[in-house]
Amino acid sequence: MTASIVALAIFLIAMVVIGFWGMKKTTTLNDFFLGGRTVGPWISAFAYGTTYFSAVIFIGFGGKIGWGYGLKGMAIAFGNAFIGAGLAWLVLAAKTRRMTHNLDAMTMPEFLQERFGSKYIKMFAALIIFVFLIPYSASVFKGLSYLFEANFHIPYDYALLSMVAITGLYLILGGYFAVTLTDFVQGIIMIFGAIVMVVILSNRAGEIAAVNRLDGGVIQAAAERYNQWHATLPPEKQPSMLMLWALVFMTSFGVWGMPQMVQKFYAIKNVAVINKAALITTIFSVIISFAAYYTGALTHIFYDKLPMLANGTAPDFDRVIPELLTKYLPGGLMAIILLLILSASMSTLSSLVLVSASAVAIDLYKGHVNPNISKEKSLLMMRFLSAVFVAVSYLVAKYQLTIIVELMALSWGAVAGAFMAPFFYGLYWKRATHSGVVAGMVTALVINTVLYYYLGSKNAPIAASIAMIVPFAVVPLVSIFTKPPSAKIIEKAFA
């Protein structure tokens, strides 16, 4: 426990120091939100990767996928690394950097406004971000309570408050400069922690497999135990392969339309850094996603029966990995894993808060209420709203009201579905129109919401995937029959 406390204290102090350093380099709104568009390949790559993988992947999600699909769940790791990370950089980054620079757009709503010539689409996009990303930001804390209570013996509320306060402090002080540098530090911790976790748990799993006379190594033992469990299930209760592929699609392609992800492309120094950043991000994503889903697949070796919810009706997947780590990792190594999970949480939270605050400060207030606001007041407002949204994230995570839980479940399909096709066509198709883009956004929101309630919350990834796909047909179909964008806009955007 002492090692964990010392490591945590050093980590948090370092984050605050970085915040004060970033404050010296942040003098304009552009600096605060995009780091002055001067970020290099290593920092950009780690910022993308640490934002991509939150603590959820190591706690509830990795355990749930590993238990339900075994080693087949590694398909998600493959998709995340090579589609959600590497391919996203190669397909989107250069076009995004050039076009957002040409249009002088700092946010997703600003990009849509300037690219399609309508200020109302900016307001609509900002409202989508405001409504759905704050609940999503709170979801990154899911499952952290058990780890903190088991290792620090302090209530979850205090641990949560401390983590949110430190994240808010370095974000408010240093903006994107501080966020990216802390992401780099956190990324190093995540890589080291993930490798340590895989090595230790693989050794432990091998020992258990040997005791149970499961031959052929850890991977074969995990597959054998999974097959034994799977064979006991009636057909109607067996995990659906359709759901697995929906999860691969949703988590891999969905990030192509998430504002907090594509923002990393806005901020890169120039297009020359893209290939290097793509390679670094892919390697980072392979390590992190493999560690999470591989650990989940090992649960069949470690558990005969999973821990259950308090009411005994279903497995408590948020406790599976935390209990596993607490039981099998020694104290010193557990401190590293705690920092791994903290890093994943804080990096994702800071990016989500930055984008959510920008939706109000840049897109709604500066864009519609007071376009002539001074740069000093714009920066002050951005800092103030970042503080507000950090506080809101804490309250949402602490008091998970029914409507908030519903918005969490809807958030990925709503945001990715609303922005993915409009953003892609905006970058690559000159004939895409304002009407086509709005139709695509509305279609995504409606389909995601209707299918979520029609198919049930357990099938949310299927609903989200359909909501992401359909706008790719709606946008061009409506665009063909509506007025094309002005030649002036197209010339400026594609210059």
C-alpha positions in Angstrom: 0.0 0.0 0.0 2.9 2.4 0.8 4.4 1.9 -2.6 1.0 2.7 -4.2 0.6 5.9 -2.2 4.1 7.1 -3.0 3.7 6.4 -6.7 0.3 8.1 -6.8 1.7 11.2 -5.0 4.6 11.5 -7.4 2.4 11.0 -10.4 -0.2 13.7 -9.3 2.5 16.2 -8.4 4.1 15.7 -11.9 0.7 16.4 -13.5 0.3 19.7 -11.6 3.9 20.8 -12.5 3.1 20.1 -16.2 0.0 22.2 -15.9 2.0 25.2 -14.6 4.5 24.7 -17.4 1.7 24.6 -20.0 0.3 27.8 -18.6 3.4 29.7 -19.7 2.9 28.6 -23.3 -0.8 29.3 -23.4 -1.7 32.8 -24.3 -4.5 32.5 -26.9 -7.6 30.4 -27.5 -5.8 28.6 -30.3 -3.0 27.7 -27.9 -5.4 26.5 -25.3 -7.4 24.3 -27.6 -4.9 23.2 -30.3 -1.5 23.9 -28.8 -1.0 26.5 -31.6 -1.0 23.7 -34.2 2.6 22.9 -33.4 2.4 19.4 -32.0 5.0 16.8 -33.2 4.5 13.1 -34.1 5.4 11.5 -30.7 3.3 13.8 -28.6 0.4 13.7 -31.1 0.5 9.9 -31.3 0.5 9.4 -27.5 -2.3 12.0 -27.2 -4.4 10.1 -29.7 -3.7 6.7 -28.1 -4.3 7.7 -24.5 -7.5 9.4 -25.4 -8.7 6.3 -27.3 -8.2 3.9 -24.5 -9.8 4.8 -21.2 -9.9 2.9 -17.9 -13.1 1.2 -19.1 -11.2 -1.1 -21.4 -9.1 -2.4 -18.5 -11.8 -2.8 -16.0 -15.4 -3.7 -17.1 -15.2 -3.9 -20.8 -12.0 -6.1 -21.2 -13.3 -8.6 -18.6 -16.8 -8.8 -20.1 -15.5 -9.3 -23.6 -12.8 -11.8 -22.5 -15.4 -13.9 -20.5 -18.0 -13.8 -23.2 -15.8 -14.4 -26.3 -12.5 -15.7 -25.0 -9.6 -15.2 -27.4 -12.0 -14.3 -30.2 -12.4 -11.0 -28.4 -8.9 -10.2 -29.7 -10.6 -9.2 -32.9 -11.5 -5.9 -31.2 -7.9 -5.3 -30.3 -6.9 -5.9 -34.0 -9.6 -3.5 -35.2 -8.8 -0.8 -32.7 -5.0 -0.9 -33.4 -5.1 -1.1 -37.2 -8.4 0.7 -38.1 -9.1 3.0 -35.2 -5.5 4.1 -34.8 -3.2 3.4 -37.8 -5.7 3.7 -40.7 -7.5 6.7 -39.1 -4.2 8.6 -39.2 -3.4 7.6 -42.8 -6.9 8.4 -44.1 -8.0 11.4 -42.1 -5.0 13.3 -40.7 -3.5 15.0 -43.8 -6.9 16.2 -45.1 -8.0 17.3 -41.7 -4.9 19.3 -41.0 -5.0 21.1 -44.3 -8.7 21.8 -44.5 -9.1 22.9 -40.9 -6.1 25.2 -41.4 -7.6 26.6 -44.7 -11.0 27.2 -43.0 -9.5 28.4 -39.7 -11.6 25.9 -37.8 -10.7 24.8 -34.3 -13.6 22.4 -33.5 -15.8 19.9 -35.3 -18.8 22.3 -35.2 -16.6 25.1 -36.7 -15.4 22.8 -39.4 -19.0 21.8 -40.4 -20.0 25.5 -40.4 -17.2 26.7 -42.6 -17.1 23.7 -44.9 -20.9 23.7 -45.6 -21.6 27.4 -45.1 -24.2 27.4 -42.3 -24.0 28.7 -38.8 -27.0 26.7 -37.7 -25.2 23.4 -38.3 -22.5 24.6 -35.9 -25.1 25.1 -33.2 -26.7 21.7 -33.8 -23.3 20.0 -33.7 -22.3 21.8 -30.5 -25.5 20.7 -28.8 -24.8 17.1 -29.8 -21.4 17.3 -28.2 -22.7 19.1 -25.1 -25.5 16.6 -24.5 -23.7 13.3 -25.1 -20.0 13.8 -24.3 -20.4 14.9 -20.7 -22.2 11.6 -19.7 -19.6 9.7 -21.7 -16.8 11.4 -19.8 -18.3 10.2 -16.6 -18.3 6.6 -17.8 -14.4 6.5 -17.7 -14.6 6.2 -13.9 -16.7 3.1 -14.0 -15.1 0.3 -11.9 -12.4 2.4 -10.3 -14.1 2.3 -6.9 -13.1 -1.3 -6.1 -9.4 -0.7 -7.0 -9.2 2.4 -4.8 -11.0 0.9 -1.9 -9.0 -2.3 -2.1 -5.6 -0.7 -2.4 -5.8 2.7 -0.7 -8.5 1.9 1.8 -10.1 5.2 1.1 -13.7 5.8 -0.1 -14.3 6.0 -3.8 -15.8 9.5 -3.5 -12.6 11.0 -2.2 -10.4 9.2 -4.7 -12.7 10.3 -7.5 -12.7 13.9 -6.3 -8.9 13.9 -6.1 -8.4 12.5 -9.6 -10.9 14.9 -11.1 -9.4 17.9 -9.2 -5.9 17.2 -10.5 -7.1 16.6 -14.0 -9.0 19.8 -13.9 -6.1 21.8 -12.5 -3.5 20.8 -15.2 -6.2 21.2 -17.9 -7.4 24.6 -16.8 -3.9 25.9 -16.4 -2.1 24.6 -19.4 -4.8 23.7 -21.9 -3.8 21.5 -24.9 -0.1 21.9 -24.2 -0.5 20.5 -20.8 -2.9 17.8 -21.9 -0.6 16.5 -24.6 2.5 16.4 -22.4 0.6 14.7 -19.6 -0.7 12.3 -22.2 2.8 11.5 -23.2 3.8 10.8 -19.6 0.6 8.8 -19.1 1.2 6.9 -22.3 4.6 5.7 -21.1 3.1 4.6 -17.9 0.3 2.8 -19.8 2.8 0.9 -22.0 5.0 -0.2 -19.1 2.0 -1.1 -16.9 0.3 -3.1 -19.7 3.4 -5.1 -20.4 4.0 -5.8 -16.6 0.3 -6.9 -16.3 0.5 -9.3 -19.2 3.7 -10.9 -18.0 2.7 -11.4 -14.4 -0.8 -12.6 -15.1 0.4 -15.0 -17.9 2.9 -16.5 -15.4 0.1 -16.9 -12.8 -2.3 -18.3 -15.3 0.4 -20.8 -16.4 0.8 -22.0 -12.8 -2.9 -22.5 -12.4 -3.2 -24.3 -15.7 -0.4 -26.7 -14.7 -2.2 -27.4 -11.4 -5.4 -28.2 -13.3 -3.4 -30.3 -15.9 -4.2 -28.0 -18.8 -1.4 -28.7 -21.3 -0.1 -26.7 -24.3 0.6 -23.3 -22.7 -1.5 -20.4 -21.4 -3.2 -19.6 -24.7 -4.3 -23.1 -25.3 -5.4 -23.4 -21.6 -7.5 -20.3 -21.9 -9.1 -21.6 -25.1 -9.9 -25.0 -23.5 -11.4 -23.5 -20.4 -13.5 -21.1 -22.6 -14.7 -23.9 -24.8 -15.7 -25.9 -21.7 -17.7 -23.0 -20.3 -19.3 -22.2 -23.7 -20.4 -25.8 -24.2 -22.5 -25.6 -21.0 -24.6 -22.7 -22.4 -27.9 -23.3 -24.3 -27.8 -21.9 -27.8 -30.0 -18.9 -27.0 -27.5 -17.8 -24.3 -24.3 -18.1 -26.3 -22.6 -14.8 -27.1 -23.5 -13.6 -30.5 -20.9 -13.2 -33.2 -23.0 -10.4 -34.7 -22.5 -8.5 -31.4 -18.7 -9.1 -31.6 -18.4 -7.7 -35.1 -20.6 -4.8 -34.1 -18.2 -4.1 -31.3 -15.3 -4.3 -33.6 -16.9 -1.9 -36.0 -18.2 0.5 -33.4 -15.0 0.9 -31.5 -12.7 0.9 -34.5 -14.5 3.0 -37.1 -16.5 5.1 -34.5 -13.4 7.1 -33.5 -13.2 8.5 -37.0 -16.1 10.7 -36.1 -15.5 11.4 -32.4 -14.5 15.1 -31.9 -12.0 14.5 -29.2 -10.1 12.1 -31.5 -10.1 14.0 -34.7 -9.1 17.1 -32.8 -5.6 15.5 -32.6 -5.3 15.9 -36.4 -6.1 19.6 -36.2 -3.2 20.2 -33.9 -0.3 18.5 -35.6 2.6 20.6 -36.7 2.4 19.6 -40.4 1.5 16.7 -42.7 5.1 15.5 -42.7 4.6 14.1 -39.2 1.7 11.9 -40.1 3.4 8.6 -41.2 5.6 8.6 -38.1 2.6 9.4 -35.8 0.5 6.7 -37.5 3.2 4.1 -36.8 3.7 5.2 -33.2 0.0 5.2 -32.5 -0.5 1.8 -34.0 2.3 0.2 -31.9 0.9 1.9 -28.8 -2.6 0.7 -29.6 -1.4 -2.9 -30.2 0.2 -3.0 -26.8 -2.7 -1.5 -24.9 -5.6 -3.2 -26.6 -3.8 -6.6 -26.6 -3.1 -6.3 -22.9 -6.7 -5.5 -22.1 -8.5 -8.2 -24.2 -5.8 -10.8 -23.6 -6.2 -10.3 -19.8 -9.9 -10.6 -20.2 -9.5 -13.9 -22.1 -7.4 -15.3 -19.1 -10.4 -14.9 -16.8 -11.6 -18.4 -17.6 -8.3 -19.7 -16.1 -8.6 -17.6 -13.0 -12.3 -17.9 -12.3 -14.7 -20.9 -12.1 -17.5 -18.5 -11.3 -17.5 -14.8 -11.7 -18.3 -12.3 -8.8 -21.9 -11.4 -8.9 -23.9 -8.2 -8.5 -25.3 -7.5 -5.1 -28.7 -8.7 -6.1 -27.2 -11.9 -7.5 -28.9 -11.7 -10.9 -25.8 -11.3 -13.1 -22.0 -11.2 -13.1 -20.4 -8.0 -11.9 -17.9 -7.4 -14.7 -16.7 -4.2 -13.1 -15.2 -6.3 -10.3 -13.6 -9.1 -12.4 -10.3 -7.5 -13.5 -9.9 -5.4 -10.3 -10.2 -8.5 -8.1 -7.9 -10.4 -10.4 -5.2 -7.7 -10.2 -5.6 -7.2 -6.4 -5.3 -10.9 -5.8 -2.4 -11.8 -8.0 -0.1 -8.7 -8.3 2.3 -7.8 -5.5 2.1 -4.4 -4.0 4.8 -2.7 -5.9 3.5 -3.9 -9.3 0.0 -3.1 -8.3 1.1 0.6 -7.9 2.1 0.6 -11.5 -1.2 -0.9 -12.6 -3.1 1.7 -10.6 -1.2 4.4 -12.4 -1.9 2.7 -15.7 -5.7 2.8 -15.0 -5.5 6.4 -13.6 -3.5 7.5 -16.6 -6.1 6.0 -19.0 -8.9 7.8 -17.1 -7.3 11.2 -16.7 -6.1 11.4 -20.4 -9.6 10.5 -21.7 -11.3 12.8 -19.3 -9.1 15.8 -20.1 -9.7 15.4 -23.9 -13.5 15.0 -23.4 -13.7 18.1 -21.2 -11.7 20.2 -23.6 -14.0 19.3 -26.5 -17.1 19.8 -24.4 -16.0 23.2 -23.1 -15.1 24.3 -26.6 -18.7 23.4 -27.8 -20.0 26.2 -25.5 -17.1 28.7 -25.4 -16.1 28.6 -29.1 -19.1 27.2 -31.0 -22.1 28.6 -29.1 -20.9 31.7 -27.3 -18.2 33.0 -29.5 -19.9 31.7 -32.6 -23.4 33.0 -31.9 -23.7 35.2 -28.8 -20.6 37.4 -28.9 -18.5 36.9 -32.1 -16.3 40.0 -31.2 -15.2 38.7 -27.8 -11.5 39.5 -27.2 -8.9 36.8 -27.2 -8.2 37.4 -23.5 -11.9 36.9 -22.6 -12.2 33.9 -24.9 -9.3 32.2 -23.2 -10.7 33.1 -19.7 -14.1 31.7 -20.7 -12.5 28.5 -22.0 -10.7 28.0 -18.7 -13.8 28.7 -16.7 -16.0 26.3 -18.7 -13.3 23.6 -18.5 -13.6 23.9 -14.7 -17.4 23.8 -14.9 -17.3 20.6 -17.1 -14.8 18.9 -14.9 -17.1 19.6 -11.9 -20.1 18.3 -13.9 -18.2 15.2 -14.9 -17.6 14.5 -11.2 -21.2 15.0 -10.3 -22.4 12.8 -13.2 -20.0 10.0 -12.2 -21.0 10.3 -8.5 -24.8 10.5 -9.0 -25.6 8.3 -12.0 -29.2 9.3 -12.5 -31.3 7.1 -14.9 -31.3 9.7 -17.7 -27.5 10.0 -17.4 -27.0 6.3 -17.6 -29.2 6.3 -20.7 -27.2 9.1 -22.3 -24.0 7.2 -21.5 -25.3 4.1 -23.4 -26.4 6.3 -26.3 -23.4 8.5 -26.5 -21.0 6.5 -28.7 -23.6 5.8 -31.4 -25.1 9.3 -31.3 -21.8 11.2 -31.6 -20.0 8.9 -33.9 -23.1 8.4 -36.1 -23.8 12.1 -36.3 -20.3 13.2 -37.2 -18.6 10.3 -39.0 -20.2 10.5 -42.5 -20.4 14.3 -42.5 -16.8 14.7 -41.5 -15.6 12.1 -44.1 -17.6 13.5 -47.0 -16.6 17.0 -45.9 -12.9 16.1 -46.4 -13.2 14.0 -49.5 -16.3 15.0 -51.6 -16.8 18.5 -52.9 -20.4 17.9 -53.9 -21.6 17.2 -50.3 -24.2 19.7 -49.2 -25.4 21.3 -46.1 -28.8 19.6 -46.4 -27.2 16.3 -47.0 -25.0 16.6 -43.9 -27.9 17.7 -41.7 -30.0 14.8 -43.0 -27.2 12.4 -42.2 -26.8 13.8 -38.7 -30.5 13.6 -37.9 -30.8 10.2 -39.4 -28.0 8.9 -37.2 -29.5 10.3 -34.0 -33.0 8.9 -34.8 -31.7 5.5 -35.8 -29.4 5.1 -32.8 -32.2 6.2 -30.4 -35.0 4.1 -31.9 -32.9 0.9 -32.3 -31.4 1.3 -28.8 -34.9 1.1 -27.3 -36.3 -1.3 -29.8 -33.5 -3.9 -29.7 -32.7 -3.2 -26.0 -29.7 -1.8 -24.2 -27.8 -5.1 -24.5 -27.7 -4.6 -28.3 -26.6 -1.0 -28.1 -23.4 -1.7 -30.2 -25.6 -3.0 -33.1 -27.8 0.1 -32.9 -24.7 2.3 -32.9 -23.1 0.5 -35.8 -26.2 0.9 -38.0 -26.5 4.5 -37.0 -22.9 5.0 -38.2 -23.4 3.2 -41.5 -26.7 4.6 -42.8 -25.6 8.3 -43.0 -23.0 7.2 -45.6 -25.9 6.5 -47.9 -28.1 9.4 -46.7 -25.6 12.2 -47.1 -24.8 11.6 -50.9 -28.5 10.8 -51.7 -29.8 14.1 -50.3 -26.7 16.0 -51.6 -27.4 15.0 -55.2 -30.9 16.6 -55.0 -30.0 19.7 -53.1 -28.1 22.9 -53.9 -24.3 22.4 -54.1 -22.0 24.4 -51.8 -20.6 27.7 -53.2 -17.5 27.5 -55.4 -15.8 30.0 -53.0 -16.2 27.7 -50.1 -14.9 24.7 -52.1 -11.9 26.6 -53.4 -11.0 27.7 -49.9 -11.5 24.4 -48.3 -9.6 22.3 -50.8 -6.8 24.7 -51.5 
